[in-house]
């Protein structure tokens, strides 16, 4: 395994961030002040404060005119920076992590793409070690237990029914670091596999599915708690056949993933989901592949060639040629779009990008909000909501100019 390169904690050094608007769980604080010590948030307050004994020797950052939000959390992410989590190459996987960190994602899941079980197990071993050393939050298996009718950018010949024994094999391959698995519950073994995942403490996600409304409700009752990129790779909402979309939106137990890149979803559809599910149940994801943060060109998603034109990734050849192949999105773009196109408030965007995924993944005790005692994971944005600073565990990944 490659040497760990995650940003470490800052020891006893203190950093005082002052003058910015600060997005806290109770609202946006004007002229806010964040004190960071030992890699954690020591205090969040409003208004200027004179230097005291506790600030002696502290690094001071004047962030007047900026907005500070919690570090973004991506719970569905395949690649970026030209690399892929499916490579089973530790160095390449770390390149993905580092690329997304520069865009403000301070916590992330490593998502795989459909492959045979042995290949997925090898990938899981690498992702498990990256999780153990703190670079990832866990592993998400997207496929192979998905519908051939809604396979999207997954290779049809590698798909299989969700036999609980196979599901158990992949969960075990994650060495206790498997966080989520996407399943089409209408397939043979689907409901039993959802129950198995729920009993194992793994999030069962409904996605790449041809499920009906009633079958989706059965899956939720069996323990499914996530909608994998809602609306995409599932039947459309229809007045006589509402399908999985309505079942997932209306059940308060389900968190719905959404890809807010302007390609996967129309803004009106995203706004409808926010109204129906409520801001507390939406998680923005990237579903990003290797071209995220890169230029147009040819890339790979698992074993498939992908052509990226004008920032949109599509399968280049084979039976699924032309299908959208994940995204080239980074979460800073999703945040910016939420405020400038979708009409969301800062608070709603922060919920979708930080608080909700942190709660769902069980890491909200240490990240997901700018709260005293939590890790100092934060993003500094300018007036146009462009990233100018990223801090993870109290260390600058991207240092704001002049700081």
Secondary structure, 3 states (H helix, E strand, C coil): CCCCCCCCCCCCCEEEEEEEEEEECCEEEEEEEEEEECCEEEEEEECCCCCCHHHCCCEEEECCCCEEEECEEECCCCEECCEEHHHCCHHHHHHHHHHHHCCCEEEEEEEECCCCHHHHHHHHHHHHHHHHCCCCCEEEEECCCCCHHHCCCCCHHHCCCCCHHHHHHHHHHCCCCEEEEEECCCCCCHHHHHHHHHHCCCEEEECCECCCHHHHHHHHHHCEEEECCCCCCECCCCCCCCHHHHHHHHCCCCEEEEECCCCCCCHHHHHHHHHHHCHHHEEEECCECCCCCCCCEEEEECCEEEEEECCEEEECCCCCCCCECCECCCHHHHHHHHHHCCCCCHHHHHHHHHHHHHHHHCCCCCCCCCCCCCECCEEEECCCCCEEEEEECCEEEECCCCC
